[in-house]
Protein backbone atom coordinates (compact mmCIF):
# COMPACT_ATOMS: atom_id res chain seq x y z
CA UNK A 1 0.00 0.00 0.00
CA UNK A 2 2.85 2.35 0.91
CA UNK A 3 4.53 1.61 -2.44
CA UNK A 4 1.31 2.41 -4.31
CA UNK A 5 0.95 5.66 -2.36
CA UNK A 6 4.55 6.60 -3.13
CA UNK A 7 4.03 5.86 -6.82
CA UNK A 8 0.86 7.94 -6.87
CA UNK A 9 2.57 10.85 -5.14
CA UNK A 10 5.48 10.56 -7.56
CA UNK A 11 3.11 10.63 -10.54
CA UNK A 12 1.36 13.73 -9.18
CA UNK A 13 4.74 15.41 -8.71
CA UNK A 14 5.80 14.60 -12.26
CA UNK A 15 2.53 15.89 -13.65
CA UNK A 16 2.80 19.07 -11.60
CA UNK A 17 6.35 19.68 -12.77
CA UNK A 18 5.31 19.07 -16.39
CA UNK A 19 2.39 21.47 -16.05
CA UNK A 20 4.60 24.04 -14.36
CA UNK A 21 7.21 23.73 -17.11
CA UNK A 22 4.73 24.26 -19.95
CA UNK A 23 5.04 27.63 -21.68
CA UNK A 24 1.60 29.00 -22.57
CA UNK A 25 1.60 31.45 -25.49
CA UNK A 26 -1.59 33.36 -26.29
CA UNK A 27 -2.18 34.83 -29.73
CA UNK A 28 -4.80 37.50 -30.43
CA UNK A 29 -5.29 37.57 -34.20
CA UNK A 30 -7.52 40.11 -35.94
CA UNK A 31 -9.30 37.58 -38.19
CA UNK A 32 -8.84 36.02 -41.62
CA UNK A 33 -9.59 38.86 -44.03
CA UNK A 34 -6.99 37.90 -46.63
CA UNK A 35 -4.63 35.23 -47.95
CA UNK A 36 -1.82 37.10 -46.19
CA UNK A 37 -3.57 36.88 -42.83
CA UNK A 38 -4.28 33.18 -43.24
CA UNK A 39 -0.61 32.52 -44.00
CA UNK A 40 0.43 34.63 -41.01
CA UNK A 41 -1.91 32.72 -38.70
CA UNK A 42 -0.94 29.29 -39.99
CA UNK A 43 2.78 30.06 -39.76
CA UNK A 44 2.67 31.18 -36.13
CA UNK A 45 0.16 28.58 -34.95
CA UNK A 46 2.09 25.70 -36.50
CA UNK A 47 5.42 26.86 -35.05
CA UNK A 48 4.04 27.24 -31.53
CA UNK A 49 1.89 24.09 -31.51
CA UNK A 50 4.79 21.96 -32.74
CA UNK A 51 7.36 23.37 -30.32
CA UNK A 52 8.20 21.00 -27.44
CA UNK A 53 6.90 22.28 -24.13
CA UNK A 54 4.78 25.07 -25.62
CA UNK A 55 1.02 25.41 -25.63
CA UNK A 56 -0.99 27.82 -27.83
CA UNK A 57 -4.11 29.70 -26.74
CA UNK A 58 -5.54 31.24 -29.91
CA UNK A 59 -8.32 33.77 -30.44
CA UNK A 60 -9.74 34.97 -33.78
CA UNK A 61 -11.30 38.41 -33.29
CA UNK A 62 -13.25 38.34 -36.59
CA UNK A 63 -12.16 41.90 -37.39
CA UNK A 64 -13.73 43.34 -34.22
CA UNK A 65 -11.72 45.38 -31.72
CA UNK A 66 -14.10 44.58 -28.89
CA UNK A 67 -13.41 40.87 -29.40
CA UNK A 68 -9.69 41.48 -29.14
CA UNK A 69 -10.02 43.49 -25.95
CA UNK A 70 -12.09 40.69 -24.42
CA UNK A 71 -9.52 38.10 -25.55
CA UNK A 72 -6.61 40.04 -24.04
CA UNK A 73 -8.40 40.26 -20.70
CA UNK A 74 -9.14 36.53 -20.86
CA UNK A 75 -5.45 35.88 -21.47
CA UNK A 76 -4.63 37.90 -18.34
CA UNK A 77 -7.14 35.87 -16.33
CA UNK A 78 -5.58 32.65 -17.62
CA UNK A 79 -2.15 33.92 -16.54
CA UNK A 80 -0.48 32.95 -19.82
CA UNK A 81 3.31 33.26 -20.17
CA UNK A 82 3.40 35.38 -23.35
CA UNK A 83 0.94 37.31 -25.50
CA UNK A 84 1.29 37.79 -29.25
CA UNK A 85 -0.84 40.70 -30.40
CA UNK A 86 -1.90 42.09 -33.78
CA UNK A 87 -4.35 44.99 -33.49
CA UNK A 88 -7.17 45.32 -36.02
CA UNK A 89 -6.81 49.12 -35.80
CA UNK A 90 -4.11 51.39 -34.35
CA UNK A 91 -6.10 53.23 -31.69
CA UNK A 92 -8.01 52.30 -28.55
CA UNK A 93 -5.53 49.89 -26.95
CA UNK A 94 -4.06 52.05 -24.17
CA UNK A 95 -6.12 50.69 -21.31
CA UNK A 96 -6.08 46.97 -22.07
CA UNK A 97 -2.37 46.86 -23.00
CA UNK A 98 -1.54 48.66 -19.75
CA UNK A 99 -3.50 45.89 -18.02
CA UNK A 100 -1.26 43.36 -19.79
CA UNK A 101 1.78 45.28 -18.51
CA UNK A 102 0.39 45.40 -14.97
CA UNK A 103 -0.08 41.61 -15.10
CA UNK A 104 3.63 41.39 -16.05
CA UNK A 105 2.92 39.22 -19.08
CA UNK A 106 5.56 39.75 -21.80
CA UNK A 107 3.93 41.29 -24.89
CA UNK A 108 5.13 40.68 -28.44
CA UNK A 109 3.70 42.93 -31.14
CA UNK A 110 3.15 41.24 -34.50
CA UNK A 111 2.61 42.93 -37.89
CA UNK A 112 0.83 46.09 -36.70
CA UNK A 113 1.93 48.62 -34.09
CA UNK A 114 -0.64 50.29 -31.79
CA UNK A 115 -0.39 54.05 -31.55
CA UNK A 116 0.26 53.74 -27.81
CA UNK A 117 3.45 51.72 -28.37
CA UNK A 118 5.60 54.45 -26.86
CA UNK A 119 3.47 54.42 -23.69
CA UNK A 120 3.47 50.68 -23.00
CA UNK A 121 6.04 47.96 -22.44
CA UNK A 122 6.66 45.22 -24.96
CA UNK A 123 9.54 42.79 -25.25
CA UNK A 124 9.80 42.71 -29.05
CA UNK A 125 7.99 43.82 -32.20
CA UNK A 126 8.02 42.45 -35.73
CA UNK A 127 6.34 44.01 -38.75
CA UNK A 128 6.63 45.38 -42.24
CA UNK A 129 7.78 48.90 -43.02
CA UNK A 130 4.36 50.06 -44.18
CA UNK A 131 5.43 53.56 -45.24
CA UNK A 132 8.22 52.14 -47.38
CA UNK A 133 5.85 49.57 -48.88
CA UNK A 134 3.45 52.34 -49.87
CA UNK A 135 6.29 54.37 -51.35
CA UNK A 136 7.48 51.39 -53.37
CA UNK A 137 4.02 50.84 -54.83
CA UNK A 138 3.79 54.32 -56.32
CA UNK A 139 7.49 54.47 -57.20
CA UNK A 140 7.17 51.22 -59.15
CA UNK A 141 4.26 52.64 -61.15
CA UNK A 142 6.17 55.87 -61.85
CA UNK A 143 9.39 54.12 -62.86
CA UNK A 144 7.55 51.52 -64.93
CA UNK A 145 5.76 54.24 -66.89
CA UNK A 146 9.13 55.88 -67.54
CA UNK A 147 10.50 52.56 -68.80
CA UNK A 148 7.76 52.30 -71.43
CA UNK A 149 8.08 55.91 -72.54
CA UNK A 150 5.10 57.29 -70.60
CA UNK A 151 6.96 59.11 -67.84
CA UNK A 152 5.83 62.54 -69.06
CA UNK A 153 2.23 61.60 -69.77
CA UNK A 154 -0.51 62.43 -67.26
CA UNK A 155 -2.17 59.26 -65.96
CA UNK A 156 -5.09 58.81 -63.57
CA UNK A 157 -4.34 56.89 -60.37
CA UNK A 158 -6.70 55.42 -57.77
CA UNK A 159 -5.61 54.23 -54.33
CA UNK A 160 -7.58 51.40 -52.75
CA UNK A 161 -6.86 51.62 -49.04
CA UNK A 162 -7.01 48.92 -46.40
CA UNK A 163 -9.04 48.91 -43.19
CA UNK A 164 -9.34 52.52 -42.06
CA UNK A 165 -7.23 53.15 -38.98
CA UNK A 166 -5.12 50.00 -39.30
CA UNK A 167 -1.41 50.79 -39.11
CA UNK A 168 -0.89 49.00 -42.44
CA UNK A 169 -3.44 51.36 -44.01
CA UNK A 170 -2.14 54.57 -42.43
CA UNK A 171 1.47 53.71 -43.18
CA UNK A 172 0.92 52.64 -46.78
CA UNK A 173 -1.28 55.66 -47.44
CA UNK A 174 1.44 57.93 -46.07
CA UNK A 175 3.98 56.24 -48.34
CA UNK A 176 1.63 56.36 -51.36
CA UNK A 177 0.93 60.07 -50.99
CA UNK A 178 4.55 61.04 -50.35
CA UNK A 179 5.69 59.16 -53.45
CA UNK A 180 3.02 60.76 -55.62
CA UNK A 181 4.78 64.10 -55.03
CA UNK A 182 7.86 62.64 -56.76
CA UNK A 183 5.81 61.72 -59.83
CA UNK A 184 3.69 64.78 -60.72
CA UNK A 185 2.28 63.12 -63.83
CA UNK A 186 0.50 60.56 -61.63
CA UNK A 187 -2.83 62.26 -60.90
CA UNK A 188 -4.82 60.94 -57.93
CA UNK A 189 -8.50 60.73 -58.95
CA UNK A 190 -9.88 58.26 -56.39
CA UNK A 191 -9.09 57.13 -52.85
CA UNK A 192 -11.31 54.74 -50.88
CA UNK A 193 -11.12 51.84 -48.41
CA UNK A 194 -11.62 48.29 -49.61
CA UNK A 195 -11.10 46.98 -46.06
CA UNK A 196 -8.30 44.61 -47.17
CA UNK A 197 -10.85 42.10 -48.55
CA UNK A 198 -11.33 40.73 -52.04
CA UNK A 199 -15.10 41.27 -52.01
CA UNK A 200 -14.84 44.93 -51.03
CA UNK A 201 -11.98 45.47 -53.47
CA UNK A 202 -14.26 44.25 -56.24
CA UNK A 203 -17.12 46.47 -55.06
CA UNK A 204 -14.95 49.61 -54.85
CA UNK A 205 -13.53 49.05 -58.34
CA UNK A 206 -17.02 48.48 -59.75
CA UNK A 207 -18.05 51.83 -58.29
CA UNK A 208 -14.99 53.63 -59.65
CA UNK A 209 -15.45 52.20 -63.14
CA UNK A 210 -18.95 53.68 -63.17
CA UNK A 211 -18.14 57.05 -61.63
CA UNK A 212 -14.68 57.95 -62.99
CA UNK A 213 -13.98 58.86 -66.60
CA UNK A 214 -10.68 57.01 -66.80
CA UNK A 215 -8.43 54.90 -64.55
CA UNK A 216 -4.90 54.16 -65.69
CA UNK A 217 -3.26 52.85 -62.51
CA UNK A 218 -4.65 51.05 -59.46
CA UNK A 219 -2.61 51.10 -56.25
CA UNK A 220 -4.20 48.47 -53.99
CA UNK A 221 -2.85 48.32 -50.46
CA UNK A 222 -3.06 44.54 -50.43
CA UNK A 223 -3.22 41.80 -53.04
CA UNK A 224 -6.68 40.55 -52.08
CA UNK A 225 -8.24 43.90 -52.96
CA UNK A 226 -6.23 43.95 -56.20
CA UNK A 227 -7.53 40.48 -57.09
CA UNK A 228 -11.09 41.59 -56.37
CA UNK A 229 -10.54 44.64 -58.56
CA UNK A 230 -9.33 42.39 -61.38
CA UNK A 231 -12.70 40.59 -61.34
CA UNK A 232 -14.50 43.93 -61.59
CA UNK A 233 -12.26 45.12 -64.43
CA UNK A 234 -12.92 41.94 -66.41
CA UNK A 235 -16.66 42.22 -65.82
CA UNK A 236 -16.54 45.74 -67.23
CA UNK A 237 -15.01 44.46 -70.46
CA UNK A 238 -11.54 45.87 -69.79
CA UNK A 239 -8.21 44.05 -69.69
CA UNK A 240 -6.52 44.06 -66.25
CA UNK A 241 -2.78 44.59 -66.42
CA UNK A 242 -3.10 46.39 -69.76
CA UNK A 243 -6.01 48.81 -69.75
CA UNK A 244 -5.35 49.40 -66.05
CA UNK A 245 -1.93 48.91 -64.47
CA UNK A 246 -2.37 47.08 -61.16
CA UNK A 247 0.07 47.30 -58.24
CA UNK A 248 -0.70 45.23 -55.13
CA UNK A 249 0.99 44.64 -51.82
CA UNK A 250 1.83 41.55 -49.70
CA UNK A 251 3.12 39.24 -52.47
CA UNK A 252 0.81 36.30 -51.84
CA UNK A 253 0.95 33.33 -54.22
CA UNK A 254 -2.31 34.33 -55.94
CA UNK A 255 -0.75 37.68 -56.86
CA UNK A 256 2.22 35.89 -58.44
CA UNK A 257 -0.22 33.76 -60.43
CA UNK A 258 -2.00 36.91 -61.63
CA UNK A 259 1.28 38.57 -62.63
CA UNK A 260 2.42 35.51 -64.57
CA UNK A 261 -1.00 35.43 -66.26
CA UNK A 262 -0.58 39.09 -67.27
CA UNK A 263 -3.55 40.32 -65.22
CA UNK A 264 -1.53 42.14 -62.57
CA UNK A 265 1.69 44.10 -62.95
CA UNK A 266 3.45 44.25 -59.60
CA UNK A 267 3.23 43.27 -55.94
CA UNK A 268 5.29 44.74 -53.09
CA UNK A 269 6.29 42.19 -50.50
CA UNK A 270 5.16 42.21 -46.88
CA UNK A 271 6.00 38.80 -45.45
CA UNK A 272 3.52 37.09 -43.12
CA UNK A 273 6.08 34.49 -42.01
CA UNK A 274 7.06 35.76 -38.56
CA UNK A 275 7.63 32.47 -36.74
CA UNK A 276 11.31 32.58 -37.75
CA UNK A 277 11.62 35.69 -35.58
CA UNK A 278 9.06 34.98 -32.86
CA UNK A 279 10.18 31.45 -31.92
CA UNK A 280 13.86 32.25 -31.27
CA UNK A 281 12.83 35.42 -29.45
CA UNK A 282 10.63 33.52 -27.00
CA UNK A 283 13.32 30.87 -26.60
CA UNK A 284 15.80 33.63 -25.75
CA UNK A 285 13.36 35.31 -23.35
CA UNK A 286 12.96 31.98 -21.57
CA UNK A 287 16.72 32.04 -21.02
CA UNK A 288 16.55 35.51 -19.52
CA UNK A 289 17.70 37.51 -22.55
CA UNK A 290 16.23 40.95 -23.23
CA UNK A 291 15.45 42.79 -26.46
CA UNK A 292 15.07 46.44 -27.42
CA UNK A 293 11.73 48.01 -28.41
CA UNK A 294 12.95 48.46 -31.99
CA UNK A 295 10.54 47.10 -34.61
CA UNK A 296 12.24 44.37 -36.65
CA UNK A 297 11.46 44.75 -40.38
CA UNK A 298 12.18 41.62 -42.48
CA UNK A 299 13.95 42.11 -45.79
CA UNK A 300 11.32 42.25 -48.50
CA UNK A 301 11.27 42.48 -52.27
CA UNK A 302 9.20 43.78 -55.18
CA UNK A 303 7.96 41.40 -57.87
CA UNK A 304 6.65 42.23 -61.33
CA UNK A 305 6.32 41.05 -64.91
CA UNK A 306 9.85 41.58 -66.19
CA UNK A 307 12.04 42.64 -63.25
CA UNK A 308 14.76 45.27 -63.20
CA UNK A 309 12.76 48.35 -62.11
CA UNK A 310 15.04 50.39 -59.82
CA UNK A 311 13.21 51.81 -56.79
CA UNK A 312 16.25 53.21 -55.03
CA UNK A 313 16.18 50.84 -52.05
CA UNK A 314 15.51 47.72 -54.12
CA UNK A 315 15.21 46.48 -57.71
CA UNK A 316 12.17 44.51 -58.80
CA UNK A 317 12.43 40.77 -59.45
CA UNK A 318 10.64 38.91 -62.23
CA UNK A 319 7.75 37.08 -60.53
CA UNK A 320 7.91 34.08 -62.85
CA UNK A 321 11.52 33.43 -61.82
CA UNK A 322 10.69 32.94 -58.14
CA UNK A 323 7.06 31.79 -58.07
CA UNK A 324 8.07 28.19 -57.35
CA UNK A 325 9.78 29.26 -54.11
CA UNK A 326 6.81 31.13 -52.62
CA UNK A 327 5.49 29.66 -49.38
CA UNK A 328 2.17 31.51 -49.23
C-alpha positions as CSV (number, residue, x, y, z in Angstrom):
1,X,0.0,0.0,0.0
2,X,2.9,2.3,0.9
3,X,4.5,1.6,-2.4
4,X,1.3,2.4,-4.3
5,X,0.9,5.7,-2.4
6,X,4.5,6.6,-3.1
7,X,4.0,5.9,-6.8
8,X,0.9,7.9,-6.9
9,X,2.6,10.8,-5.1
10,X,5.5,10.6,-7.6
11,X,3.1,10.6,-10.5
12,X,1.4,13.7,-9.2
13,X,4.7,15.4,-8.7
14,X,5.8,14.6,-12.3
15,X,2.5,15.9,-13.7
16,X,2.8,19.1,-11.6
17,X,6.4,19.7,-12.8
18,X,5.3,19.1,-16.4
19,X,2.4,21.5,-16.0
20,X,4.6,24.0,-14.4
21,X,7.2,23.7,-17.1
22,X,4.7,24.3,-19.9
23,X,5.0,27.6,-21.7
24,X,1.6,29.0,-22.6
25,X,1.6,31.5,-25.5
26,X,-1.6,33.4,-26.3
27,X,-2.2,34.8,-29.7
28,X,-4.8,37.5,-30.4
29,X,-5.3,37.6,-34.2
30,X,-7.5,40.1,-35.9
31,X,-9.3,37.6,-38.2
32,X,-8.8,36.0,-41.6
33,X,-9.6,38.9,-44.0
34,X,-7.0,37.9,-46.6
35,X,-4.6,35.2,-47.9
36,X,-1.8,37.1,-46.2
37,X,-3.6,36.9,-42.8
38,X,-4.3,33.2,-43.2
39,X,-0.6,32.5,-44.0
40,X,0.4,34.6,-41.0
41,X,-1.9,32.7,-38.7
42,X,-0.9,29.3,-40.0
43,X,2.8,30.1,-39.8
44,X,2.7,31.2,-36.1
45,X,0.2,28.6,-34.9
46,X,2.1,25.7,-36.5
47,X,5.4,26.9,-35.1
48,X,4.0,27.2,-31.5
49,X,1.9,24.1,-31.5
50,X,4.8,22.0,-32.7
51,X,7.4,23.4,-30.3
52,X,8.2,21.0,-27.4
53,X,6.9,22.3,-24.1
54,X,4.8,25.1,-25.6
55,X,1.0,25.4,-25.6
56,X,-1.0,27.8,-27.8
57,X,-4.1,29.7,-26.7
58,X,-5.5,31.2,-29.9
59,X,-8.3,33.8,-30.4
60,X,-9.7,35.0,-33.8
61,X,-11.3,38.4,-33.3
62,X,-13.2,38.3,-36.6
63,X,-12.2,41.9,-37.4
64,X,-13.7,43.3,-34.2
65,X,-11.7,45.4,-31.7
66,X,-14.1,44.6,-28.9
67,X,-13.4,40.9,-29.4
68,X,-9.7,41.5,-29.1
69,X,-10.0,43.5,-26.0
70,X,-12.1,40.7,-24.4
71,X,-9.5,38.1,-25.5
72,X,-6.6,40.0,-24.0
73,X,-8.4,40.3,-20.7
74,X,-9.1,36.5,-20.9
75,X,-5.4,35.9,-21.5
76,X,-4.6,37.9,-18.3
77,X,-7.1,35.9,-16.3
78,X,-5.6,32.6,-17.6
79,X,-2.2,33.9,-16.5
80,X,-0.5,32.9,-19.8
81,X,3.3,33.3,-20.2
82,X,3.4,35.4,-23.4
83,X,0.9,37.3,-25.5
84,X,1.3,37.8,-29.2
85,X,-0.8,40.7,-30.4
86,X,-1.9,42.1,-33.8
87,X,-4.3,45.0,-33.5
88,X,-7.2,45.3,-36.0
89,X,-6.8,49.1,-35.8
90,X,-4.1,51.4,-34.4
91,X,-6.1,53.2,-31.7
92,X,-8.0,52.3,-28.5
93,X,-5.5,49.9,-27.0
94,X,-4.1,52.1,-24.2
95,X,-6.1,50.7,-21.3
96,X,-6.1,47.0,-22.1
97,X,-2.4,46.9,-23.0
98,X,-1.5,48.7,-19.8
99,X,-3.5,45.9,-18.0
100,X,-1.3,43.4,-19.8
101,X,1.8,45.3,-18.5
102,X,0.4,45.4,-15.0
103,X,-0.1,41.6,-15.1
104,X,3.6,41.4,-16.1
105,X,2.9,39.2,-19.1
106,X,5.6,39.8,-21.8
107,X,3.9,41.3,-24.9
108,X,5.1,40.7,-28.4
109,X,3.7,42.9,-31.1
110,X,3.2,41.2,-34.5
111,X,2.6,42.9,-37.9
112,X,0.8,46.1,-36.7
113,X,1.9,48.6,-34.1
114,X,-0.6,50.3,-31.8
115,X,-0.4,54.1,-31.6
116,X,0.3,53.7,-27.8
117,X,3.4,51.7,-28.4
118,X,5.6,54.5,-26.9
119,X,3.5,54.4,-23.7
120,X,3.5,50.7,-23.0
121,X,6.0,48.0,-22.4
122,X,6.7,45.2,-25.0
123,X,9.5,42.8,-25.2
124,X,9.8,42.7,-29.0
125,X,8.0,43.8,-32.2
126,X,8.0,42.5,-35.7
127,X,6.3,44.0,-38.7
128,X,6.6,45.4,-42.2
129,X,7.8,48.9,-43.0
130,X,4.4,50.1,-44.2
131,X,5.4,53.6,-45.2
132,X,8.2,52.1,-47.4
133,X,5.9,49.6,-48.9
134,X,3.4,52.3,-49.9
135,X,6.3,54.4,-51.3
136,X,7.5,51.4,-53.4
137,X,4.0,50.8,-54.8
138,X,3.8,54.3,-56.3
139,X,7.5,54.5,-57.2
140,X,7.2,51.2,-59.1
141,X,4.3,52.6,-61.1
142,X,6.2,55.9,-61.9
143,X,9.4,54.1,-62.9
144,X,7.6,51.5,-64.9
145,X,5.8,54.2,-66.9
146,X,9.1,55.9,-67.5
147,X,10.5,52.6,-68.8
148,X,7.8,52.3,-71.4
149,X,8.1,55.9,-72.5
150,X,5.1,57.3,-70.6
151,X,7.0,59.1,-67.8
152,X,5.8,62.5,-69.1
153,X,2.2,61.6,-69.8
154,X,-0.5,62.4,-67.3
155,X,-2.2,59.3,-66.0
156,X,-5.1,58.8,-63.6
157,X,-4.3,56.9,-60.4
158,X,-6.7,55.4,-57.8
159,X,-5.6,54.2,-54.3
160,X,-7.6,51.4,-52.7
161,X,-6.9,51.6,-49.0
162,X,-7.0,48.9,-46.4
163,X,-9.0,48.9,-43.2
164,X,-9.3,52.5,-42.1
165,X,-7.2,53.1,-39.0
166,X,-5.1,50.0,-39.3
167,X,-1.4,50.8,-39.1
168,X,-0.9,49.0,-42.4
169,X,-3.4,51.4,-44.0
170,X,-2.1,54.6,-42.4
171,X,1.5,53.7,-43.2
172,X,0.9,52.6,-46.8
173,X,-1.3,55.7,-47.4
174,X,1.4,57.9,-46.1
175,X,4.0,56.2,-48.3
176,X,1.6,56.4,-51.4
177,X,0.9,60.1,-51.0
178,X,4.5,61.0,-50.3
179,X,5.7,59.2,-53.4
180,X,3.0,60.8,-55.6
181,X,4.8,64.1,-55.0
182,X,7.9,62.6,-56.8
183,X,5.8,61.7,-59.8
184,X,3.7,64.8,-60.7
185,X,2.3,63.1,-63.8
186,X,0.5,60.6,-61.6
187,X,-2.8,62.3,-60.9
188,X,-4.8,60.9,-57.9
189,X,-8.5,60.7,-59.0
190,X,-9.9,58.3,-56.4
191,X,-9.1,57.1,-52.9
192,X,-11.3,54.7,-50.9
193,X,-11.1,51.8,-48.4
194,X,-11.6,48.3,-49.6
195,X,-11.1,47.0,-46.1
196,X,-8.3,44.6,-47.2
197,X,-10.8,42.1,-48.5
198,X,-11.3,40.7,-52.0
199,X,-15.1,41.3,-52.0
200,X,-14.8,44.9,-51.0
201,X,-12.0,45.5,-53.5
202,X,-14.3,44.3,-56.2
203,X,-17.1,46.5,-55.1
204,X,-15.0,49.6,-54.8
205,X,-13.5,49.0,-58.3
206,X,-17.0,48.5,-59.7
207,X,-18.1,51.8,-58.3
208,X,-15.0,53.6,-59.6
209,X,-15.4,52.2,-63.1
210,X,-18.9,53.7,-63.2
211,X,-18.1,57.1,-61.6
212,X,-14.7,57.9,-63.0
213,X,-14.0,58.9,-66.6
214,X,-10.7,57.0,-66.8
215,X,-8.4,54.9,-64.6
216,X,-4.9,54.2,-65.7
217,X,-3.3,52.8,-62.5
218,X,-4.6,51.1,-59.5
219,X,-2.6,51.1,-56.3
220,X,-4.2,48.5,-54.0
221,X,-2.8,48.3,-50.5
222,X,-3.1,44.5,-50.4
223,X,-3.2,41.8,-53.0
224,X,-6.7,40.5,-52.1
225,X,-8.2,43.9,-53.0
226,X,-6.2,43.9,-56.2
227,X,-7.5,40.5,-57.1
228,X,-11.1,41.6,-56.4
229,X,-10.5,44.6,-58.6
230,X,-9.3,42.4,-61.4
231,X,-12.7,40.6,-61.3
232,X,-14.5,43.9,-61.6
233,X,-12.3,45.1,-64.4
234,X,-12.9,41.9,-66.4
235,X,-16.7,42.2,-65.8
236,X,-16.5,45.7,-67.2
237,X,-15.0,44.5,-70.5
238,X,-11.5,45.9,-69.8
239,X,-8.2,44.1,-69.7
240,X,-6.5,44.1,-66.3
241,X,-2.8,44.6,-66.4
242,X,-3.1,46.4,-69.8
243,X,-6.0,48.8,-69.8
244,X,-5.3,49.4,-66.1
245,X,-1.9,48.9,-64.5
246,X,-2.4,47.1,-61.2
247,X,0.1,47.3,-58.2
248,X,-0.7,45.2,-55.1
249,X,1.0,44.6,-51.8
250,X,1.8,41.5,-49.7
251,X,3.1,39.2,-52.5
252,X,0.8,36.3,-51.8
253,X,1.0,33.3,-54.2
254,X,-2.3,34.3,-55.9
255,X,-0.8,37.7,-56.9
256,X,2.2,35.9,-58.4
257,X,-0.2,33.8,-60.4
258,X,-2.0,36.9,-61.6
259,X,1.3,38.6,-62.6
260,X,2.4,35.5,-64.6
261,X,-1.0,35.4,-66.3
262,X,-0.6,39.1,-67.3
263,X,-3.6,40.3,-65.2
264,X,-1.5,42.1,-62.6
265,X,1.7,44.1,-63.0
266,X,3.4,44.3,-59.6
267,X,3.2,43.3,-55.9
268,X,5.3,44.7,-53.1
269,X,6.3,42.2,-50.5
270,X,5.2,42.2,-46.9
271,X,6.0,38.8,-45.5
272,X,3.5,37.1,-43.1
273,X,6.1,34.5,-42.0
274,X,7.1,35.8,-38.6
275,X,7.6,32.5,-36.7
276,X,11.3,32.6,-37.8
277,X,11.6,35.7,-35.6
278,X,9.1,35.0,-32.9
279,X,10.2,31.4,-31.9
280,X,13.9,32.3,-31.3
281,X,12.8,35.4,-29.4
282,X,10.6,33.5,-27.0
283,X,13.3,30.9,-26.6
284,X,15.8,33.6,-25.8
285,X,13.4,35.3,-23.4
286,X,13.0,32.0,-21.6
287,X,16.7,32.0,-21.0
288,X,16.5,35.5,-19.5
289,X,17.7,37.5,-22.5
290,X,16.2,40.9,-23.2
291,X,15.4,42.8,-26.5
292,X,15.1,46.4,-27.4
293,X,11.7,48.0,-28.4
294,X,12.9,48.5,-32.0
295,X,10.5,47.1,-34.6
296,X,12.2,44.4,-36.7
297,X,11.5,44.7,-40.4
298,X,12.2,41.6,-42.5
299,X,14.0,42.1,-45.8
300,X,11.3,42.2,-48.5
301,X,11.3,42.5,-52.3
302,X,9.2,43.8,-55.2
303,X,8.0,41.4,-57.9
304,X,6.7,42.2,-61.3
305,X,6.3,41.1,-64.9
306,X,9.9,41.6,-66.2
307,X,12.0,42.6,-63.2
308,X,14.8,45.3,-63.2
309,X,12.8,48.3,-62.1
310,X,15.0,50.4,-59.8
311,X,13.2,51.8,-56.8
312,X,16.3,53.2,-55.0
313,X,16.2,50.8,-52.0
314,X,15.5,47.7,-54.1
315,X,15.2,46.5,-57.7
316,X,12.2,44.5,-58.8
317,X,12.4,40.8,-59.5
318,X,10.6,38.9,-62.2
319,X,7.8,37.1,-60.5
320,X,7.9,34.1,-62.9
321,X,11.5,33.4,-61.8
322,X,10.7,32.9,-58.1
323,X,7.1,31.8,-58.1
324,X,8.1,28.2,-57.4
325,X,9.8,29.3,-54.1
326,X,6.8,31.1,-52.6
327,X,5.5,29.7,-49.4
328,X,2.2,31.5,-49.2
